[in-house]
């Protein structure tokens, strides 16, 4: 199941990457006054180049689509000096768009959301084939339900090599999204921002892979695998889960209250990750959606992870009422206690666990999540051992 889910998601990543070729027509803008007209003129095959400089936000693009053969590309002209969007409630809102790539852009200081991408309220016709690459979103919020990147009703998407620093609600908030990949991204919390989670997958979100990313002080729950969504917001409609068929693999988590929480979720695999010094829990199993149509949170898989912890973790797994923790699976995880030899207490029996492996934390480890491995037993355990599916 794990391999199939990853391969399924990566098929869409490859397709999206192939669809970002530059079209026949190029438009270049050099200031904010030119940008709205340029956005209105986009058509299949157009590449909009945005020169370095500062641009006002509040931009809105609706019902605009490229094609698989001729996508629309909106990107900063200079990847080393991307245009900065600042001012207004949000930087850019795409509604009911498809086959669009955003690349080489920087967004800072918006009080609502940084970038918003949705289906325009047409739940049966989601936005689709959207790529975000080399996007930086800083200082969103700072408090409350304000997301750096909010995507609702988006199918077949790729978010690659993006950076998120300081947000109120989520770094990436997904509501009813399907068949997507988040990879090689950095999520870094900042003091003064509420940062509920780094990546939230809820509202019927399904078939998502989050891989090879860094989460540093990335909120109360770095990964919120599920959530709590009003029934009217599920895309395309509410089933009996908030999230299903989610894979979280090859990532590095540094501090934060908990690296992952399963919340009213159907399954989900968290494997081959490295967790360094969580501040309260290693994982959480919760049921925040109270409607009886939803099944208890069940059948999560936690395996092949390297967990380094200290005395701040007194409860390893926070289990909430109305859940089915006995259905969770734990296997082949390596546990290293910096304060002694205290072993984890888990809600289900773990198979083939490794305790106190030979590792070395350095100052770099606290910044990059990379550690020195001196134990052959960890050859297939932790983020360093993760191999992307081909």
Buried (B, 14 or more C-beta within 10 A) or exposed (E): EBEEBBEBBBBBBEBBBEBBEBBEBEBEBBEBEBBBEBBEEBEBBBBBBBBBBEBBBBBEBEEBBBBEEBBBBBBBBEEEEBBBBBBBEBBBBBBBBBBBBBBBBBBBBBBBBBBBBBBBEEBEBBBBBBBBBBBBBBBBBBEEBBBBBBBBBBBBBBBBBBBBBBBBBBBBBBBBBBBBBBBBBBBBBBEEBBBBBBBBBBBBBBBBBBBBBBBBBBBBBBBBBBBBBEEEBBBBEBBBBBBBBBBBBBBBBBBBBBBBBBBBBBBBBBBBBBBBBBBBBBBBBBBBBEEEEBBBBBBBBBBBBBBBBBEEBEEBBBBBEBBBBEBBBBBBBBBBBEEEEBEBEBBBEBEEBBEEBEBEBEEEBBEBBBBEBEBEEBEEBBBBBBEEBE
